[in-house]
Amino acid sequence: MQVIEYLHAYKFKLNVADFIKFIEDEVIPTLEIEEKISILCSTAREWLHMLDWKYKDHSKNIYFDGHEREDVVADKQ
């Protein structure tokens, strides 16, 4: 739940480095793991992909939510 809230809060300015920092600094400590754990960029990208976030190459390394909001779809029409 904590990860989903973070993703929605940063949905238009999310990059892999910030996502990794959030996981390492905020999520892993809540799991009561005492040793310092790092995750790879490829792991973070895979997690984002599994959560249906799409990488937009033309957007300067930013990930976007793969679902279209209703208000955006209505505005385009």
KOLNU-122428 format. One record per atom (N, C-alpha, C, O): residue in one letter; residue number from 0; atom name; y, z, x. Coordinates in Angstrom, 3 decimals, decimal comma. Layout:
! KOLNU-122428
+-----+-----+------+----------+----------+----------+
| res |   n | atom |        v |        w |        u |
+-----+-----+------+----------+----------+----------+
|   a | NUM |   CA |        Y |        Z |        X |
...
+-----+-----+------+----------+----------+----------+
This chain:
! KOLNU-122428
+-----+-----+------+----------+----------+----------+
| res |   n | atom |        v |        w |        u |
+-----+-----+------+----------+----------+----------+
|   m |   0 |    N |   -1,189 |    0,000 |    0,820 |
|   m |   0 |   CA |    0,000 |    0,000 |    0,000 |
|   m |   0 |    C |    1,257 |    0,000 |    0,866 |
|   m |   0 |    O |    2,226 |   -0,691 |    0,551 |
|   q |   1 |    N |    1,248 |    0,756 |    1,935 |
|   q |   1 |   CA |    2,380 |    0,852 |    2,843 |
|   q |   1 |    C |    2,689 |   -0,513 |    3,461 |
|   q |   1 |    O |    3,856 |   -0,863 |    3,638 |
|   v |   2 |    N |    1,663 |   -1,273 |    3,784 |
|   v |   2 |   CA |    1,842 |   -2,598 |    4,384 |
|   v |   2 |    C |    2,448 |   -3,560 |    3,369 |
|   v |   2 |    O |    3,357 |   -4,318 |    3,707 |
|   i |   3 |    N |    1,964 |   -3,541 |    2,145 |
|   i |   3 |   CA |    2,481 |   -4,426 |    1,103 |
|   i |   3 |    C |    3,958 |   -4,133 |    0,832 |
|   i |   3 |    O |    4,755 |   -5,058 |    0,679 |
|   e |   4 |    N |    4,319 |   -2,870 |    0,772 |
|   e |   4 |   CA |    5,716 |   -2,499 |    0,559 |
|   e |   4 |    C |    6,595 |   -3,005 |    1,697 |
|   e |   4 |    O |    7,699 |   -3,498 |    1,465 |
|   y |   5 |    N |    6,102 |   -2,881 |    2,922 |
|   y |   5 |   CA |    6,851 |   -3,377 |    4,084 |
|   y |   5 |    C |    7,034 |   -4,887 |    3,997 |
|   y |   5 |    O |    8,132 |   -5,394 |    4,228 |
|   l |   6 |    N |    5,972 |   -5,603 |    3,668 |
|   l |   6 |   CA |    6,040 |   -7,055 |    3,597 |
|   l |   6 |    C |    7,045 |   -7,515 |    2,538 |
|   l |   6 |    O |    7,798 |   -8,462 |    2,763 |
|   h |   7 |    N |    7,054 |   -6,849 |    1,394 |
|   h |   7 |   CA |    7,991 |   -7,230 |    0,350 |
|   h |   7 |    C |    9,429 |   -6,873 |    0,719 |
|   h |   7 |    O |   10,363 |   -7,575 |    0,331 |
|   a |   8 |    N |    9,610 |   -5,794 |    1,459 |
|   a |   8 |   CA |   10,955 |   -5,400 |    1,877 |
|   a |   8 |    C |   11,542 |   -6,389 |    2,885 |
|   a |   8 |    O |   12,755 |   -6,601 |    2,912 |
|   y |   9 |    N |   10,688 |   -6,991 |    3,710 |
|   y |   9 |   CA |   11,152 |   -7,913 |    4,750 |
|   y |   9 |    C |   10,669 |   -9,339 |    4,500 |
|   y |   9 |    O |   10,450 |  -10,089 |    5,452 |
|   k |  10 |    N |   10,504 |   -9,717 |    3,263 |
|   k |  10 |   CA |    9,862 |  -10,985 |    2,922 |
|   k |  10 |    C |   10,591 |  -12,212 |    3,447 |
|   k |  10 |    O |    9,943 |  -13,239 |    3,655 |
|   f |  11 |    N |   11,895 |  -12,168 |    3,673 |
|   f |  11 |   CA |   12,610 |  -13,346 |    4,144 |
|   f |  11 |    C |   12,997 |  -13,261 |    5,615 |
|   f |  11 |    O |   13,642 |  -14,171 |    6,135 |
|   k |  12 |    N |   12,614 |  -12,183 |    6,291 |
|   k |  12 |   CA |   12,954 |  -12,063 |    7,702 |
|   k |  12 |    C |   11,822 |  -11,434 |    8,517 |
|   k |  12 |    O |   12,069 |  -10,756 |    9,514 |
|   l |  13 |    N |   10,605 |  -11,659 |    8,094 |
|   l |  13 |   CA |    9,439 |  -11,086 |    8,761 |
|   l |  13 |    C |    8,986 |  -11,973 |    9,913 |
|   l |  13 |    O |    8,834 |  -13,184 |    9,752 |
|   n |  14 |    N |    8,775 |  -11,368 |   11,065 |
|   n |  14 |   CA |    8,144 |  -12,097 |   12,162 |
|   n |  14 |    C |    6,989 |  -11,265 |   12,700 |
|   n |  14 |    O |    6,886 |  -10,072 |   12,412 |
|   v |  15 |    N |    6,131 |  -11,890 |   13,472 |
|   v |  15 |   CA |    4,892 |  -11,239 |   13,907 |
|   v |  15 |    C |    5,174 |  -10,013 |   14,771 |
|   v |  15 |    O |    4,514 |   -8,986 |   14,616 |
|   a |  16 |    N |    6,137 |  -10,107 |   15,672 |
|   a |  16 |   CA |    6,440 |   -8,981 |   16,567 |
|   a |  16 |    C |    6,866 |   -7,743 |   15,774 |
|   a |  16 |    O |    6,429 |   -6,633 |   16,074 |
|   d |  17 |    N |    7,711 |   -7,931 |   14,772 |
|   d |  17 |   CA |    8,143 |   -6,796 |   13,941 |
|   d |  17 |    C |    6,982 |   -6,236 |   13,124 |
|   d |  17 |    O |    6,865 |   -5,022 |   12,956 |
|   f |  18 |    N |    6,121 |   -7,122 |   12,617 |
|   f |  18 |   CA |    4,959 |   -6,685 |   11,852 |
|   f |  18 |    C |    4,021 |   -5,850 |   12,734 |
|   f |  18 |    O |    3,525 |   -4,809 |   12,302 |
|   i |  19 |    N |    3,784 |   -6,300 |   13,953 |
|   i |  19 |   CA |    2,925 |   -5,556 |   14,887 |
|   i |  19 |    C |    3,529 |   -4,192 |   15,181 |
|   i |  19 |    O |    2,819 |   -3,187 |   15,173 |
|   k |  20 |    N |    4,834 |   -4,144 |   15,440 |
|   k |  20 |   CA |    5,499 |   -2,864 |   15,724 |
|   k |  20 |    C |    5,352 |   -1,908 |   14,545 |
|   k |  20 |    O |    5,089 |   -0,721 |   14,735 |
|   f |  21 |    N |    5,521 |   -2,422 |   13,331 |
|   f |  21 |   CA |    5,353 |   -1,590 |   12,137 |
|   f |  21 |    C |    3,929 |   -1,037 |   12,052 |
|   f |  21 |    O |    3,739 |    0,153 |   11,801 |
|   i |  22 |    N |    2,940 |   -1,890 |   12,257 |
|   i |  22 |   CA |    1,540 |   -1,446 |   12,190 |
|   i |  22 |    C |    1,266 |   -0,374 |   13,236 |
|   i |  22 |    O |    0,668 |    0,659 |   12,934 |
|   e |  23 |    N |    1,706 |   -0,623 |   14,467 |
|   e |  23 |   CA |    1,429 |    0,320 |   15,557 |
|   e |  23 |    C |    2,196 |    1,631 |   15,412 |
|   e |  23 |    O |    1,665 |    2,695 |   15,733 |
|   d |  24 |    N |    3,439 |    1,568 |   14,934 |
|   d |  24 |   CA |    4,284 |    2,766 |   14,872 |
|   d |  24 |    C |    4,178 |    3,537 |   13,553 |
|   d |  24 |    O |    4,360 |    4,755 |   13,534 |
|   e |  25 |    N |    3,886 |    2,842 |   12,459 |
|   e |  25 |   CA |    3,907 |    3,487 |   11,149 |
|   e |  25 |    C |    2,529 |    3,628 |   10,494 |
|   e |  25 |    O |    2,211 |    4,681 |    9,941 |
|   v |  26 |    N |    1,720 |    2,581 |   10,554 |
|   v |  26 |   CA |    0,451 |    2,584 |    9,820 |
|   v |  26 |    C |   -0,650 |    3,302 |   10,587 |
|   v |  26 |    O |   -1,327 |    4,169 |   10,035 |
|   i |  27 |    N |   -0,833 |    2,952 |   11,839 |
|   i |  27 |   CA |   -1,931 |    3,536 |   12,623 |
|   i |  27 |    C |   -1,820 |    5,059 |   12,724 |
|   i |  27 |    O |   -2,836 |    5,741 |   12,590 |
|   p |  28 |    N |   -0,615 |    5,628 |   12,957 |
|   p |  28 |   CA |   -0,533 |    7,099 |   12,985 |
|   p |  28 |    C |   -0,950 |    7,779 |   11,678 |
|   p |  28 |    O |   -1,429 |    8,913 |   11,706 |
|   t |  29 |    N |   -0,777 |    7,109 |   10,539 |
|   t |  29 |   CA |   -1,189 |    7,715 |    9,268 |
|   t |  29 |    C |   -2,704 |    7,758 |    9,126 |
|   t |  29 |    O |   -3,235 |    8,467 |    8,271 |
|   l |  30 |    N |   -3,395 |    6,995 |    9,967 |
|   l |  30 |   CA |   -4,855 |    6,997 |    9,950 |
|   l |  30 |    C |   -5,436 |    8,107 |   10,821 |
|   l |  30 |    O |   -6,652 |    8,212 |   10,984 |
|   e |  31 |    N |   -4,552 |    8,932 |   11,377 |
|   e |  31 |   CA |   -4,917 |   10,072 |   12,221 |
|   e |  31 |    C |   -5,733 |    9,654 |   13,436 |
|   e |  31 |    O |   -6,675 |   10,341 |   13,830 |
|   i |  32 |    N |   -5,365 |    8,523 |   14,024 |
|   i |  32 |   CA |   -5,971 |    8,064 |   15,271 |
|   i |  32 |    C |   -5,066 |    8,534 |   16,395 |
|   i |  32 |    O |   -3,883 |    8,194 |   16,419 |
|   e |  33 |    N |   -5,598 |    9,302 |   17,317 |
|   e |  33 |   CA |   -4,784 |    9,934 |   18,344 |
|   e |  33 |    C |   -4,446 |    9,006 |   19,508 |
|   e |  33 |    O |   -3,364 |    9,115 |   20,085 |
|   e |  34 |    N |   -5,340 |    8,109 |   19,857 |
|   e |  34 |   CA |   -5,068 |    7,233 |   20,992 |
|   e |  34 |    C |   -4,149 |    6,087 |   20,583 |
|   e |  34 |    O |   -4,136 |    5,667 |   19,426 |
|   k |  35 |    N |   -3,384 |    5,590 |   21,549 |
|   k |  35 |   CA |   -2,468 |    4,472 |   21,293 |
|   k |  35 |    C |   -3,278 |    3,189 |   21,114 |
|   k |  35 |    O |   -4,064 |    2,813 |   21,983 |
|   i |  36 |    N |   -3,080 |    2,531 |   19,989 |
|   i |  36 |   CA |   -3,800 |    1,303 |   19,683 |
|   i |  36 |    C |   -2,787 |    0,163 |   19,548 |
|   i |  36 |    O |   -1,752 |    0,304 |   18,896 |
|   s |  37 |    N |   -3,105 |   -0,951 |   20,170 |
|   s |  37 |   CA |   -2,278 |   -2,147 |   20,052 |
|   s |  37 |    C |   -3,090 |   -3,234 |   19,368 |
|   s |  37 |    O |   -4,308 |   -3,308 |   19,526 |
|   i |  38 |    N |   -2,401 |   -4,077 |   18,606 |
|   i |  38 |   CA |   -3,085 |   -5,212 |   18,000 |
|   i |  38 |    C |   -2,509 |   -6,495 |   18,586 |
|   i |  38 |    O |   -1,344 |   -6,544 |   18,979 |
|   l |  39 |    N |   -3,327 |   -7,515 |   18,639 |
|   l |  39 |   CA |   -2,916 |   -8,798 |   19,182 |
|   l |  39 |    C |   -2,129 |   -9,595 |   18,151 |
|   l |  39 |    O |   -2,249 |   -9,365 |   16,948 |
|   c |  40 |    N |   -1,324 |  -10,534 |   18,636 |
|   c |  40 |   CA |   -0,584 |  -11,430 |   17,733 |
|   c |  40 |    C |   -1,545 |  -12,204 |   16,841 |
|   c |  40 |    O |   -1,276 |  -12,402 |   15,656 |
|   s |  41 |    N |   -2,664 |  -12,642 |   17,408 |
|   s |  41 |   CA |   -3,631 |  -13,409 |   16,616 |
|   s |  41 |    C |   -4,212 |  -12,559 |   15,487 |
|   s |  41 |    O |   -4,466 |  -13,069 |   14,396 |
|   t |  42 |    N |   -4,425 |  -11,269 |   15,741 |
|   t |  42 |   CA |   -4,921 |  -10,365 |   14,710 |
|   t |  42 |    C |   -3,886 |  -10,199 |   13,606 |
|   t |  42 |    O |   -4,220 |  -10,259 |   12,423 |
|   a |  43 |    N |   -2,632 |   -9,992 |   13,992 |
|   a |  43 |   CA |   -1,554 |   -9,833 |   13,010 |
|   a |  43 |    C |   -1,404 |  -11,101 |   12,174 |
|   a |  43 |    O |   -1,218 |  -11,024 |   10,959 |
|   r |  44 |    N |   -1,483 |  -12,262 |   12,811 |
|   r |  44 |   CA |   -1,383 |  -13,525 |   12,073 |
|   r |  44 |    C |   -2,533 |  -13,663 |   11,074 |
|   r |  44 |    O |   -2,328 |  -14,112 |    9,946 |
|   e |  45 |    N |   -3,733 |  -13,279 |   11,485 |
|   e |  45 |   CA |   -4,894 |  -13,355 |   10,597 |
|   e |  45 |    C |   -4,714 |  -12,420 |    9,400 |
|   e |  45 |    O |   -5,024 |  -12,795 |    8,269 |
|   w |  46 |    N |   -4,217 |  -11,211 |    9,643 |
|   w |  46 |   CA |   -3,977 |  -10,277 |    8,546 |
|   w |  46 |    C |   -2,960 |  -10,858 |    7,572 |
|   w |  46 |    O |   -3,166 |  -10,803 |    6,360 |
|   l |  47 |    N |   -1,867 |  -11,414 |    8,086 |
|   l |  47 |   CA |   -0,858 |  -12,010 |    7,218 |
|   l |  47 |    C |   -1,449 |  -13,166 |    6,418 |
|   l |  47 |    O |   -1,147 |  -13,326 |    5,235 |
|   h |  48 |    N |   -2,281 |  -13,964 |    7,056 |
|   h |  48 |   CA |   -2,932 |  -15,080 |    6,368 |
|   h |  48 |    C |   -3,847 |  -14,563 |    5,249 |
|   h |  48 |    O |   -3,863 |  -15,119 |    4,151 |
|   m |  49 |    N |   -4,604 |  -13,505 |    5,532 |
|   m |  49 |   CA |   -5,501 |  -12,936 |    4,520 |
|   m |  49 |    C |   -4,715 |  -12,348 |    3,345 |
|   m |  49 |    O |   -5,226 |  -12,284 |    2,227 |
|   l |  50 |    N |   -3,479 |  -11,920 |    3,596 |
|   l |  50 |   CA |   -2,610 |  -11,398 |    2,542 |
|   l |  50 |    C |   -1,831 |  -12,508 |    1,848 |
|   l |  50 |    O |   -0,936 |  -12,240 |    1,046 |
|   d |  51 |    N |   -2,177 |  -13,760 |    2,162 |
|   d |  51 |   CA |   -1,593 |  -14,958 |    1,543 |
|   d |  51 |    C |   -0,128 |  -15,161 |    1,912 |
|   d |  51 |    O |    0,662 |  -15,643 |    1,101 |
|   w |  52 |    N |    0,230 |  -14,791 |    3,142 |
|   w |  52 |   CA |    1,564 |  -15,084 |    3,660 |
|   w |  52 |    C |    1,451 |  -16,329 |    4,513 |
|   w |  52 |    O |    0,531 |  -16,456 |    5,320 |
|   k |  53 |    N |    2,392 |  -17,255 |    4,333 |
|   k |  53 |   CA |    2,354 |  -18,546 |    5,007 |
|   k |  53 |    C |    3,420 |  -18,615 |    6,095 |
|   k |  53 |    O |    4,554 |  -18,175 |    5,906 |
|   y |  54 |    N |    3,032 |  -19,176 |    7,235 |
|   y |  54 |   CA |    3,963 |  -19,368 |    8,340 |
|   y |  54 |    C |    4,756 |  -20,651 |    8,109 |
|   y |  54 |    O |    4,179 |  -21,705 |    7,839 |
|   k |  55 |    N |    6,064 |  -20,558 |    8,214 |
|   k |  55 |   CA |    6,933 |  -21,723 |    8,070 |
|   k |  55 |    C |    7,493 |  -22,047 |    9,450 |
|   k |  55 |    O |    8,381 |  -21,352 |    9,944 |
|   d |  56 |    N |    6,973 |  -23,098 |   10,069 |
|   d |  56 |   CA |    7,334 |  -23,448 |   11,444 |
|   d |  56 |    C |    8,819 |  -23,730 |   11,597 |
|   d |  56 |    O |    9,409 |  -23,378 |   12,618 |
|   h |  57 |    N |    9,422 |  -24,346 |   10,620 |
|   h |  57 |   CA |   10,833 |  -24,683 |   10,710 |
|   h |  57 |    C |   11,755 |  -23,491 |   10,464 |
|   h |  57 |    O |   12,975 |  -23,646 |   10,492 |
|   s |  58 |    N |   11,199 |  -22,313 |   10,225 |
|   s |  58 |   CA |   11,995 |  -21,146 |    9,857 |
|   s |  58 |    C |   12,125 |  -20,126 |   10,976 |
|   s |  58 |    O |   12,320 |  -18,939 |   10,711 |
|   k |  59 |    N |   12,020 |  -20,567 |   12,211 |
|   k |  59 |   CA |   12,215 |  -19,684 |   13,361 |
|   k |  59 |    C |   11,247 |  -18,502 |   13,368 |
|   k |  59 |    O |   11,671 |  -17,349 |   13,441 |
|   n |  60 |    N |    9,956 |  -18,787 |   13,291 |
|   n |  60 |   CA |    8,905 |  -17,774 |   13,399 |
|   n |  60 |    C |    8,907 |  -16,757 |   12,267 |
|   n |  60 |    O |    8,541 |  -15,601 |   12,481 |
|   i |  61 |    N |    9,300 |  -17,154 |   11,094 |
|   i |  61 |   CA |    9,367 |  -16,242 |    9,960 |
|   i |  61 |    C |    8,212 |  -16,532 |    9,010 |
|   i |  61 |    O |    7,869 |  -17,690 |    8,771 |
|   y |  62 |    N |    7,616 |  -15,470 |    8,471 |
|   y |  62 |   CA |    6,568 |  -15,597 |    7,468 |
|   y |  62 |    C |    7,175 |  -15,388 |    6,089 |
|   y |  62 |    O |    8,093 |  -14,584 |    5,923 |
|   f |  63 |    N |    6,659 |  -16,113 |    5,102 |
|   f |  63 |   CA |    7,122 |  -15,982 |    3,733 |
|   f |  63 |    C |    5,950 |  -15,680 |    2,819 |
|   f |  63 |    O |    4,814 |  -16,069 |    3,091 |
|   d |  64 |    N |    6,239 |  -14,988 |    1,746 |
|   d |  64 |   CA |    5,246 |  -14,716 |    0,725 |
|   d |  64 |    C |    4,791 |  -16,047 |    0,135 |
|   d |  64 |    O |    5,628 |  -16,890 |   -0,189 |
|   g |  65 |    N |    3,485 |  -16,252 |   -0,011 |
|   g |  65 |   CA |    2,953 |  -17,506 |   -0,502 |
|   g |  65 |    C |    3,133 |  -17,716 |   -1,999 |
|   g |  65 |    O |    2,850 |  -18,806 |   -2,497 |
|   h |  66 |    N |    3,586 |  -16,727 |   -2,716 |
|   h |  66 |   CA |    3,741 |  -16,836 |   -4,172 |
|   h |  66 |    C |    5,195 |  -17,139 |   -4,523 |
|   h |  66 |    O |    6,119 |  -16,564 |   -3,948 |
|   e |  67 |    N |    5,377 |  -18,026 |   -5,451 |
|   e |  67 |   CA |    6,715 |  -18,378 |   -5,902 |
|   e |  67 |    C |    7,171 |  -17,384 |   -6,978 |
|   e |  67 |    O |    6,426 |  -17,068 |   -7,906 |
|   r |  68 |    N |    8,385 |  -16,908 |   -6,836 |
|   r |  68 |   CA |    8,948 |  -16,026 |   -7,860 |
|   r |  68 |    C |    9,346 |  -16,854 |   -9,072 |
|   r |  68 |    O |    9,748 |  -18,010 |   -8,937 |
|   e |  69 |    N |    9,233 |  -16,261 |  -10,259 |
|   e |  69 |   CA |    9,538 |  -16,970 |  -11,504 |
|   e |  69 |    C |   10,997 |  -17,422 |  -11,560 |
|   e |  69 |    O |   11,296 |  -18,526 |  -12,015 |
|   d |  70 |    N |   11,908 |  -16,550 |  -11,090 |
|   d |  70 |   CA |   13,326 |  -16,905 |  -11,164 |
|   d |  70 |    C |   13,665 |  -18,077 |  -10,239 |
|   d |  70 |    O |   14,558 |  -18,865 |  -10,550 |
|   v |  71 |    N |   12,971 |  -18,201 |   -9,118 |
|   v |  71 |   CA |   13,201 |  -19,312 |   -8,203 |
|   v |  71 |    C |   12,673 |  -20,604 |   -8,812 |
|   v |  71 |    O |   13,342 |  -21,637 |   -8,757 |
|   v |  72 |    N |   11,484 |  -20,551 |   -9,389 |
|   v |  72 |   CA |   10,891 |  -21,735 |  -10,023 |
|   v |  72 |    C |   11,776 |  -22,204 |  -11,180 |
|   v |  72 |    O |   12,020 |  -23,401 |  -11,330 |
|   a |  73 |    N |   12,255 |  -21,264 |  -11,998 |
|   a |  73 |   CA |   13,114 |  -21,627 |  -13,127 |
|   a |  73 |    C |   14,423 |  -22,222 |  -12,650 |
|   a |  73 |    O |   14,936 |  -23,161 |  -13,259 |
|   d |  74 |    N |   14,970 |  -21,688 |  -11,567 |
|   d |  74 |   CA |   16,231 |  -22,188 |  -11,017 |
|   d |  74 |    C |   16,076 |  -23,613 |  -10,480 |
|   d |  74 |    O |   17,002 |  -24,416 |  -10,597 |
|   k |  75 |    N |   14,923 |  -23,935 |   -9,896 |
|   k |  75 |   CA |   14,685 |  -25,282 |   -9,367 |
|   k |  75 |    C |   14,593 |  -26,314 |  -10,481 |
|   k |  75 |    O |   14,915 |  -27,485 |  -10,280 |
|   q |  76 |    N |   14,150 |  -25,874 |  -11,660 |
|   q |  76 |   CA |   14,012 |  -26,805 |  -12,789 |
|   q |  76 |    C |   15,323 |  -26,930 |  -13,466 |
|   q |  76 |    O |   15,444 |  -27,664 |  -14,447 |
+-----+-----+------+----------+----------+----------+
